[in-house]
Amino acid sequence: MSTAISIRLPDAVAKKLDGVARETERSRSFIVQKAVESYLEDFAELQIALDRLRDASDAVISGKELRKELGL
């Protein structure tokens, strides 16, 4: 099942979208869908990172300590 969503884009963005769609031989809808999916994944990962930063009980180690722990 899918939901139709209408958006307005500045002309310059729409032209870039058309170019990507043409180059990849995909529809504009497909390109926008993949872009939104990617954004939502990145946003979820950011939220996890911010939650971990705010959690005082979650230990923070330096890059040096991490490399030592990994044997690098």
N, C-alpha and C positions, 0 to 999 in steps of 0.2 A: 504494500500500500504506500502511496506517496501523497504529499500535500503540495499543491501549487502555491507559490509565494511570488508576489509581484514586487520588484524593486526598481528604483530609479538610480541610474549611474550617470556620472558626469560623462560628457561626450568623449573625452580623452580616455577614460577608463573603458568605456564601451568599445572604442576602437582597438585598444590593447587586447581586450577580451576576444573580439572578433579575430584579431591576428593570431592569438594563441589557438583558438578553435580551428582556424584554417590550417595552421601549421601542424596541429596534432590530429586533424581529421576527426575531431570530436565536436559535439554540439556545445553551444554556449552554456546550456543548462548543465551538461556534464562537468564542464570546467568549473562553474560556480559551485556545484554540489561538492566536488573534490576540494575546492578552496575552503568551503565552510567546514567540511569534515576535518581538514587539516587544522584550521583555526581552533575548532572545538577540542581537538586532541591536545594541541599546544596549551590551550587555556586550562584544561584539566591538569596537565603536568605542572603548569605554573602554580595552580592552587595547591597541589600536593607539596611542592617545594616551599611555598610560603607557609603552609601549615607546619611543615617540619622545622622551618626557621623559627617560628613562634613557639614551638614546643620546647620548653626549658629542659625537659627530661631527655630530649634527643641529643645525644652527644655530638659535638662538632669537632672534627679533627682537621689538621692542616694537610696540605698537599704532600708535604714531606712525610708525615705520619702515614698517609694513605699509601704512598709508594713503598715505604718500609714494610707495611703490613702486607702488601701485594708481592713483595720480593723484587721490586723494580729498582 
